[in-house]
Amino acid sequence: MQSKLLKDDVAEKFDEEYEEPFMSRIDKWWWKLMGLRIKDFTDSCKSIIKWWPTIWKDRDYDHSFILEILKKKIYFTAKLHIQNQRGWEREVELMTLCVKLLDYVRNDHYTDLASDWLNEKYGESKLDFGSEVENGYHSMWFLYPNIENGTYTQEEYDKDFREKFAEAELKHNKAKKLAFRILDEHVERWWD
């Protein structure tokens, strides 16, 4: 019992000798009460500025806008981790890969590659509107120089078209599944 009283006396003397100055306590109180609110307000303003270009271009009618917002959020999170954290290299690599895959899915990257391959082999296509009218509509078709000049046949083009676009769709779906698998398995670890 006496040792407890002795400890209490020592603690009181320690508190009296090393008590914070009044202004220091006021400063801490002010920052606790107002400083955090001011910091939160400035962080919110910075966030609005950072997101403004993405939100300005956002529309509700297409999946690509959803993917763009998701891509930006992952990008900003990766950027934060690169600046502030050590030992997050693997997670940042996964975030970067996810952003790249979402970009491929959003922009139909694999379809563009298939179109480029067909244009390289068969020549740049030209759109031709026929003069015949069916049910009030003009017919249209693509003309390819290397088919017109006899280098390739329309059947070869049709076969290549089906193969390349089936391959593009397969790669597109694979990229989409991988991006969302990465999110499913890792997103809950991406916090500061």
RODO-2510 file (C-alpha; in nm, 4 decimals, decimal comma):
residues 192
     n   res          X          Y          Z
     1     m     0,0000     0,0000     0,0000
     2     q     0,2779     0,2363     0,0924
     3     s     0,4656     0,1631    -0,2297
     4     k     0,1510     0,2536    -0,4240
     5     l     0,1301     0,5889    -0,2467
     6     l     0,4981     0,6471    -0,3152
     7     k     0,4439     0,5760    -0,6845
     8     d     0,1503     0,8174    -0,6942
     9     d     0,3597     1,0926    -0,5281
    10     v     0,6420     1,0406    -0,7769
    11     a     0,3953     1,0501    -1,0660
    12     e     0,2423     1,3778    -0,9406
    13     k     0,5834     1,5414    -0,8983
    14     f     0,6823     1,4221    -1,2472
    15     d     0,3617     1,5677    -1,3929
    16     e     0,4179     1,8995    -1,2156
    17     e     0,7791     1,9294    -1,3308
    18     y     0,7155     1,8289    -1,6879
    19     e     0,3669     1,9669    -1,7381
    20     e     0,3125     2,1125    -2,0825
    21     p     0,2946     2,4890    -2,1032
    22     f    -0,0557     2,6282    -2,1278
    23     m    -0,0097     2,7572    -2,4856
    24     s     0,1178     2,4184    -2,5998
    25     r    -0,1963     2,2539    -2,4643
    26     i    -0,4128     2,5183    -2,6363
    27     d    -0,2246     2,4562    -2,9611
    28     k    -0,2816     2,0803    -2,9390
    29     w    -0,6473     2,1331    -2,8517
    30     w    -0,6954     2,3705    -3,1453
    31     w    -0,5331     2,1299    -3,3922
    32     k    -0,7333     1,8424    -3,2546
    33     l    -1,0584     2,0381    -3,2867
    34     m    -1,0045     2,2559    -3,5939
    35     g    -0,6824     2,1470    -3,7601
    36     l    -0,8118     1,8064    -3,8601
    37     r    -1,1261     1,9642    -4,0037
    38     i    -0,9192     2,2105    -4,2055
    39     k    -0,6914     1,9309    -4,3279
    40     d    -0,9950     1,7205    -4,4200
    41     f    -1,1440     2,0162    -4,6092
    42     t    -0,8216     2,0824    -4,8041
    43     d    -0,7838     1,7108    -4,8835
    44     s    -1,1431     1,7072    -5,0129
    45     c    -1,0745     2,0116    -5,2327
    46     k    -0,7617     1,8435    -5,3729
    47     s    -0,9657     1,5302    -5,4419
    48     i    -1,2300     1,7277    -5,6328
    49     i    -0,9596     1,8902    -5,8453
    50     k    -0,7890     1,5561    -5,9078
    51     w    -1,1125     1,3815    -6,0113
    52     w    -1,2662     1,6726    -6,2049
    53     p    -1,1466     1,5719    -6,5573
    54     t    -1,2698     1,2145    -6,5116
    55     i    -1,6052     1,3128    -6,3665
    56     w    -1,6549     1,5814    -6,6330
    57     k    -1,6251     1,3186    -6,9089
    58     d    -1,8388     1,0603    -6,7255
    59     r    -2,1616     0,9421    -6,8873
    60     d    -2,4153     0,6872    -6,7671
    61     y    -2,4820     0,4990    -7,0887
    62     d    -2,1710     0,2857    -7,1417
    63     h    -1,9588     0,0377    -6,9492
    64     s    -1,6386     0,2112    -7,0608
    65     f    -1,7092     0,5048    -6,8256
    66     i    -1,7405     0,2691    -6,5289
    67     l    -1,4094     0,1106    -6,6243
    68     e    -1,2483     0,4539    -6,6612
    69     i    -1,3483     0,5554    -6,3081
    70     l    -1,2271     0,2225    -6,1680
    71     k    -0,9017     0,2530    -6,3616
    72     k    -0,8401     0,6053    -6,2278
    73     k    -0,9110     0,5005    -5,8691
    74     i    -0,6610     0,2150    -5,8911
    75     y    -0,4084     0,4468    -6,0583
    76     f    -0,4396     0,7078    -5,7804
    77     t    -0,4057     0,4371    -5,5146
    78     a    -0,0918     0,3004    -5,6812
    79     k     0,0525     0,6511    -5,7048
    80     l    -0,0091     0,7066    -5,3332
    81     h     0,1606     0,3787    -5,2445
    82     i     0,4610     0,4581    -5,4627
    83     q     0,5046     0,7946    -5,2893
    84     n     0,4383     0,6948    -4,9283
    85     q     0,5107     0,3282    -4,8754
    86     r     0,8016     0,0896    -4,8758
    87     g     0,7572    -0,2809    -4,9356
    88     w     0,4485    -0,2404    -5,1547
    89     e     0,6270    -0,3075    -5,4829
    90     r     0,4358    -0,6280    -5,5590
    91     e     0,0993    -0,4667    -5,4852
    92     v     0,1876    -0,1642    -5,7010
    93     e     0,2835    -0,4018    -5,9844
    94     l    -0,0570    -0,5702    -5,9544
    95     m    -0,2329    -0,2315    -5,9507
    96     t    -0,0392    -0,1238    -6,2602
    97     l    -0,1238    -0,4499    -6,4375
    98     c    -0,4905    -0,4098    -6,3441
    99     v    -0,4941    -0,0524    -6,4805
   100     k    -0,3355    -0,1714    -6,8061
   101     l    -0,5830    -0,4586    -6,8443
   102     l    -0,8804    -0,2319    -6,7731
   103     d    -0,7456     0,0092    -7,0333
   104     y    -0,7218    -0,2739    -7,2880
   105     v    -1,0796    -0,3813    -7,2114
   106     r    -1,2164    -0,0261    -7,2168
   107     n    -1,0505     0,0677    -7,5471
   108     d    -1,1088    -0,2636    -7,7307
   109     h    -0,7342    -0,3051    -7,7738
   110     y    -0,7507    -0,6579    -7,9113
   111     t    -1,0184    -0,5684    -8,1664
   112     d    -0,7978    -0,2838    -8,2861
   113     l    -0,5067    -0,5269    -8,3262
   114     a    -0,7244    -0,7610    -8,5342
   115     s    -0,8402    -0,4707    -8,7538
   116     d    -0,4829    -0,3508    -8,7985
   117     w    -0,3732    -0,6999    -8,9026
   118     l    -0,6557    -0,7278    -9,1576
   119     n    -0,5802    -0,3805    -9,2966
   120     e    -0,2131    -0,4674    -9,3260
   121     k    -0,2845    -0,7884    -9,5166
   122     y    -0,5811    -0,6779    -9,7303
   123     g    -0,5099    -0,3057    -9,7563
   124     e    -0,6875    -0,0112    -9,5971
   125     s    -1,0621    -0,0592    -9,6244
   126     k    -1,2914     0,1901    -9,7933
   127     l    -1,6547     0,2220    -9,7075
   128     d    -1,8828     0,2052   -10,0101
   129     f    -2,2513     0,2929   -10,0055
   130     g    -2,4401     0,1117   -10,2735
   131     s    -2,6992     0,2745   -10,4887
   132     e    -2,9593     0,0053   -10,4238
   133     v    -3,2190     0,0864   -10,1671
   134     e    -3,3733    -0,1941    -9,9627
   135     n    -3,6674    -0,0958    -9,7443
   136     g    -3,5570     0,2657    -9,7590
   137     y    -3,1952     0,1939    -9,6611
   138     h    -2,8796     0,2083    -9,8676
   139     s    -2,6592    -0,0953    -9,8558
   140     m    -2,2978    -0,0525    -9,7546
   141     w    -1,9886    -0,2691    -9,7592
   142     f    -1,6148    -0,2481    -9,7129
   143     l    -1,3877    -0,2639   -10,0141
   144     y    -1,0306    -0,3857    -9,9749
   145     p    -0,7678    -0,3109   -10,2418
   146     n    -0,5982    -0,6517   -10,2210
   147     i    -0,9301    -0,8292   -10,2775
   148     e    -1,0310    -0,5986   -10,5614
   149     n    -0,7019    -0,6471   -10,7459
   150     g    -0,7217    -1,0271   -10,7113
   151     t    -0,4353    -1,0840   -10,4637
   152     y    -0,6791    -1,2406   -10,2168
   153     t    -1,0336    -1,3716   -10,2410
   154     q    -1,3354    -1,2653   -10,0386
   155     e    -1,3521    -1,6150    -9,8860
   156     e    -0,9943    -1,5828    -9,7547
   157     y    -1,0818    -1,2471    -9,6050
   158     d    -1,3982    -1,3830    -9,4430
   159     k    -1,2048    -1,6729    -9,2915
   160     d    -0,9291    -1,4447    -9,1573
   161     f    -1,1903    -1,2002    -9,0293
   162     r    -1,3712    -1,4694    -8,8295
   163     e    -1,0464    -1,6137    -8,6897
   164     k    -0,8892    -1,2795    -8,5928
   165     f    -1,2020    -1,1377    -8,4323
   166     a    -1,2731    -1,4639    -8,2447
   167     e    -0,9147    -1,4509    -8,1149
   168     a    -0,9605    -1,0820    -8,0231
   169     e    -1,2809    -1,1567    -7,8324
   170     l    -1,1103    -1,4427    -7,6478
   171     k    -0,8189    -1,2167    -7,5445
   172     h    -1,0596    -0,9371    -7,4489
   173     n    -1,2558    -1,1679    -7,2186
   174     k    -0,9354    -1,3094    -7,0727
   175     a    -0,8025    -0,9586    -6,9932
   176     k    -1,1353    -0,8638    -6,8322
   177     k    -1,1426    -1,1772    -6,6174
   178     l    -0,7797    -1,1307    -6,5101
   179     a    -0,8352    -0,7658    -6,4145
   180     f    -1,1352    -0,8504    -6,1988
   181     r    -0,9591    -1,1540    -6,0523
   182     i    -0,6725    -0,9289    -5,9422
   183     l    -0,9272    -0,6938    -5,7860
   184     d    -1,1099    -0,9811    -5,6189
   185     e    -0,7956    -1,1252    -5,4637
   186     h    -0,6022    -0,8080    -5,3778
   187     v    -0,8228    -0,4987    -5,3452
   188     e    -0,8713    -0,5347    -4,9694
   189     r    -0,4941    -0,5114    -4,9208
   190     w    -0,4674    -0,1791    -5,1041
   191     w    -0,5040     0,0585    -4,8153
   192     d    -0,2749     0,3127    -4,6582
***
